[in-house]
Amino acid sequence: MQPKTPSESRTLMTDLVLPSETNPLNNLFGGELLARMDRAASIAARRHSRRVTVTASVNHVAFNQAVPVGSVVTVEAAVSRAFNTSMEIYIDVWMEDRFSGERSKVNEAIYTFVAVDESGKPIKVPELTPETPLEKERFEAALRRKQLSLVLAGKMKPKEATELRAIFMD
């Protein structure tokens, strides 16, 4: 299996925020944004693995800024690290100012997807080779995030989380 780069999985979804997708304050529902991020992450995971993929977890979501009705929103997703059968997908959400057209980052999230075969069993995915400084930073941090999740779930002993421990030992 040939390694792939994050750019090969990059997915951009741009859409308009409609009144039916907003809360009483006329801002995009958080759940609507989660669904958009899940779809973009699913496409990125499938592009990387070329398999059916399923959402395994939503590891992190930050709703940093409200997205008002009428805004143009772009969800950008790419694989940040591939493990054996799972992939971490890093998602950035951008909003265009309705008047100036300036783009600003308003939200971000990290999802984990697993590739599965026809019977729904996890299947190996290609390795990931990061290229840019940001891709390399996200790649390195993904292992620490995975170890933290495993420790918190009781699936890894804290002393075995070598990458995570290194943060606290320096």
Secondary structure, DSSP 8 states (H G I E B T S, - for coil): ---B-GGGT-EEEEEE--GGGB-TTSBB-HHHHHHHHHHHHHHHHHHHHSSEEEEEEEEEEEE-S--BTT-EEEEEEEEEEE-SSEEEEEEEEEEE-TTT--EEEEEEEEEEEEEE-TTS-B-----B---SHHHHHHHHHHHHHHHHHHHHTTSS-GGG-HHHHHHHH-
